[in-house]
Amino acid sequence: MKIAVCIKRVPEMDVRFKIAPSGTSVDETGLKWDMSDFDGYAVEAALQLTEKLGNGEVVVVTVGPDAAQETLRKALSMGVTRAVHLKVDAIPFDNFAIARALATELQGGGYDLILFGKMSIDSSNGAVGPITAELLNLPCVAAASKLEIANGKGTARRELEGAAELLEFPLPAVVSIDEGVARPRYPSLKGIMAAKKKPLEVKPAQLGDLRMTVSTMALPPDRPPGRILGEGVAAVPELVRLLQTEAKVL
Amino acid sequence: MTQNVLFLLVLVAALGFFSYNAQRLVRYLTTGHDEHRTDHPWTRLRNVVVIGIGQSKILREPFAGILHASVFWGFVILTLGSIEILARGVFPAFGFDRMLPTPVHGLFLLSQELFAGLVLAAVVVLLYRRLVIKPRRLQGDKVHSGDAVFILSMIAALMVTLFLSATFDRVVEARHAAAFQPISSVLALVFGGVSPGTARSIATASTWSHALLLLAFLNYLPYSKHLHVITSLPNTFFSNTSGPGQVGVMRPMDLEAEGVETFGASDVKDLSWKNLLDGYSCTECGRCTAACPANITGKPLSPRKIVVNVRQRTMEIAPLLKGDRAEAAHAVLAGGEGDDAGGGTVGERVGHRLLDTYITEDELWACTSCRACVQECPVSIDQLDVINELRRNLVLTESRFPEEIQPAFEAMERNGAPWKFQPADRGRWADGLGVTTMAEFAERNERPDVLFWVGCMASFDDRAKKIAVAFARILNAAGIRFAILAQEESCNGDPARRMGNEYLYQMLARQAIETLDRYHVTTIVTTCPHCFHQIGNEYPQLGGHYEVIHHSTYIERLLQQELVPLRTENGKQLVVAYHDSCYLGRYNDVYDAPRETLKRALPVVTVAEPPRNRSRGLCCGAGGGRMWMEERVGKRINVERTEELLGTGADALAVACPFCMTMISDGAKALGSDVPVYDIAEVVAGQLER
């Protein structure tokens, strides 16, 4: 079983972002970076599949600047076999270009399964996985919450609004992973030490022509502060009125 | 003559067998790794004198303590007599009476009789206590009394034969009663009617019985938990004792060492020889387990079991590793709490390990690292050291830990705090207080007198922020030039270290040291005992050297120097119960400063003490990373502790730690009590002149 997991280095989201002077990107000073959350679930799913089968190889691939190698090392410390860094100066805001770079790398790699996080937590497109599947002409399941492989076939579960969908597909295939598959493991120091010696290959990313760029970026408007209408029963009519006329939720 | 030759043979055989066992047990210690334990020799000798000879720790429990001390001191004195008896067995002419002036020899004889009487009396009471009273701490799963009863009976027999031999010698020789042998003199009067022949036989039989029992006792020790008779003094000498603040320091760890693939300990081979000597020295008195907050509240942790397990595992694997293939597992040394774990075929024994086979993950994660066990141990065993090393293995090598602490690890790594707070908000508690940051001082090319290291709790937690505000107000009122690091501060790493994540700890600690050194910080004050202990006592391991003062000590000094303008009216007559923080008290011996601070701030206050206080204080339940773990089993530790504090009838509870603040406040809430909980800084700040 040979599994590729495509991962992305993203900024830690629990901070107040600032817009860079260019107005088209975030100010990166002081940001902390890590593997995108859903990508962590995908790496965990891949590791569990190979561990269950008792053999196999998990390869992580990323498109990103030099610093993205930290993210690859993290995946290696979790237990991934080797890593490929498709190098760019900055990650372009063009899903198709990134998918093209990944497809070029994965094409002919002999992978039985290619996993993605269901979307990156910074740009939240969820598009690179399905586009890569399209480029490689492979079946694709997006946002799987459960994934099993047996007898050369895969089954995946997708959570829908108030329902679930169970899918069956042949291998090789592309699956993007939702949380719920398995909580990503915490790398042991043993794993971190071992990761330093694992192979990490660096290549230029074959992005092709970029056709999408960010024109402007803006912060969401500040939320108006909460209001205290009063206390006890007396405040209820005013509350109801505002919920109807202002918040329009009743 | 024949008797002497026979005795010589017995003596040589007995001492030979003992030496064989002694070297075997010493050799087994080398299963553990090497460790330097002869630094601070004078402190070590002082400990041997005070804790060992002086029995200071065993006397913390007066009743059992005095009984044990009687037996111990008796044994020390009677050993002199034993030397004479054994020597006389070989050389009948040998005798202290020929070597010592008569009055001195008289005193020697008197000491022997009095201490033999004392030991006999103590042993009888101890037997009664073990068989009839049965104190709770001597009970427990798989804790056997048989060995103790056997050894106590043996000691009793030793004393009885000693008296019989002295008595009937006196009858045979028809000597007059002597003041320096009061007991045997009285007994000789009682048995005066026995014929000389019978008396001689009894005397000879008693002397032989005494000598043989003595040698049997000596040779029984290596097979018994009473091995502590031999190992406890060396164990006290080699214990982790370089003074307050150093006793609770975790072992330094080189994470970059070449070729190392496992970290921490999963088996006895990963522990140090001293940890294994701890195993030999435990006589299962249960003082540690009786003081353990986890055990008291029904968790699956018994510090005694941890130490006994170390001994059991040593006895299971060391003979195999050291080539003693024929060595049978020691029935008694391998017994005790959890004794059904080991044993089996050679293959099975090799396949076992200390972790999992003997000690479960649940036991290890139940520990609050409060050091009550270490504090109580009469022979200075360090149970916590073993727990810490096993935790390190779980996290660093095996990545096994309660799932709820992963977010804490991740937050420490990403947010620089054990919760997902925004690093940029760290200094916001000080908004409007006119507090200067280190960066602002540096910009003006100035340096503050002290750095106030705020810590994560007082920076972010809504309740604990009030402690930071109160302390800042006191510093301002006293005219202290102080600074905070604001967003340049981050978690000192202590929670990660206590939870076994040394890698994360060193990352955070090195970063903090880099920041502190960049500003040439020399003196730090903090309201958090964990920051206080970690930065002051453990950062030196990583090259960070600072004078760190806990706010209780700092405020007390300011009050003493009358630098804090306090209101003069006395206020209300209050009863305040103070709760000792473990990392302030047992780790650093700071007991008086917080109490003194309360008294100076509120002259009419009465400081009430719960039954468990100062070095016996019960943990609030937050230490050792328990703050971030669920407490699913047993009674909640904070509720237990809060009950004790409220039981004093206090009008308010006082703490000196933001973690204790959370735990005790929650405890009060859970108990439906509206007794308020204050930090000592808040009490002082409340008395500031307006």
Boltz contact constraints between the chains, C-beta under 6 A:
constraints:
  - contact:
      token1: [A, 12]
      token2: [B, 414]
      max_distance: 6.0
  - contact:
      token1: [A, 14]
      token2: [B, 420]
      max_distance: 6.0
  - contact:
      token1: [A, 15]
      token2: [B, 422]
      max_distance: 6.0
  - contact:
      token1: [A, 32]
      token2: [B, 414]
      max_distance: 6.0
  - contact:
      token1: [A, 186]
      token2: [B, 399]
      max_distance: 6.0
  - contact:
      token1: [A, 186]
      token2: [B, 406]
      max_distance: 6.0
  - contact:
      token1: [A, 188]
      token2: [B, 396]
      max_distance: 6.0
  - contact:
      token1: [A, 188]
      token2: [B, 397]
      max_distance: 6.0
  - contact:
      token1: [A, 188]
      token2: [B, 399]
      max_distance: 6.0
  - contact:
      token1: [A, 189]
      token2: [B, 263]
      max_distance: 6.0
  - contact:
      token1: [A, 189]
      token2: [B, 396]
      max_distance: 6.0
  - contact:
      token1: [A, 189]
      token2: [B, 503]
      max_distance: 6.0
  - contact:
      token1: [A, 190]
      token2: [B, 397]
      max_distance: 6.0
